[in-house]
Amino acid sequence: MKRTRSGFAAVLLGSLLGPILAAGSDFPRTDFPKPSAAEDYALHCSACHTRDGRGSPELVPSLRNLTPLLALPRGREYLVRVPGVAQAPLSPSRLARLLNWVLAEYSGLDLQPRFSAAEVEALRASPLRDPKGFRAALTNQAEDPRAGD
């Protein structure tokens, strides 16, 4: 009986370890496909901005129709420096791709130039402490260009 148990254990161990050992230098895998921008949005943005980008009135801004915001002198900067964006656990290239996707998906914009990894990396280094105040100042400046002086 003892031999049967040890034989069974050896077969079980071999069947579990065999594929790992056969993989050799390919284990552990590091070549998994990167999530798409839509998947990154679902994972990192949709909880607050909702699945359709509408946000919550008075709490979370909508991501739809960002054209007026991007028309402001520092609107582009604002989008990257908002804490949820600046501090997202994404590489600069994935974050740039996500921002470009959000603008195309929810605002119908093909922004030119598109956000780049270098731009995102530079801007996210200083997240906004008061995003609502910064946005209000941008809006006020757009309404009265002398407000920024």
C-alpha positions, 0 to 999 in steps of 0.5 A: 500500500505504501508503494502505491501511495508513493507511486501515485504521489510521484505521478501527481507531482510529475503531472503538476511540475512537468509542464512547468519544467518543460517550459524551461526559460519561458516560465514564468511568462512575461509576454501577456498581451497588454490591456486595450485602452477600453480595458484600461478605462474599465479598470481605472476610470469607469468606477467614477466616470461610469461605463459610458463616460457621463460621470456624476453631476456635481461629483465627477465630471463627464468625459463627453464633449471635452472640446470646450475644455481642450480649447482652453489654453491649459485644458490639455494640461488639466486632463493629465494633471487631474489626480485620478489621471496623474496617479493612475497605475499606468505607464506613460505610454498606456496613459497617453493611449487611454487619454487619446481613446477617451477623447475619441470614444466620448468626445468624438475627437481625433486630437492633434497632436495626440497625447504622447508618453513624454508629454504625459510623463512630464505633466503627471509629475505634478498632480493638481491639488485643487482640480475643481479650482484649477478648472474653474480658473480655466473656465473664468479665464476663457470667459474673461482672458484678463482673469489670468493676468 
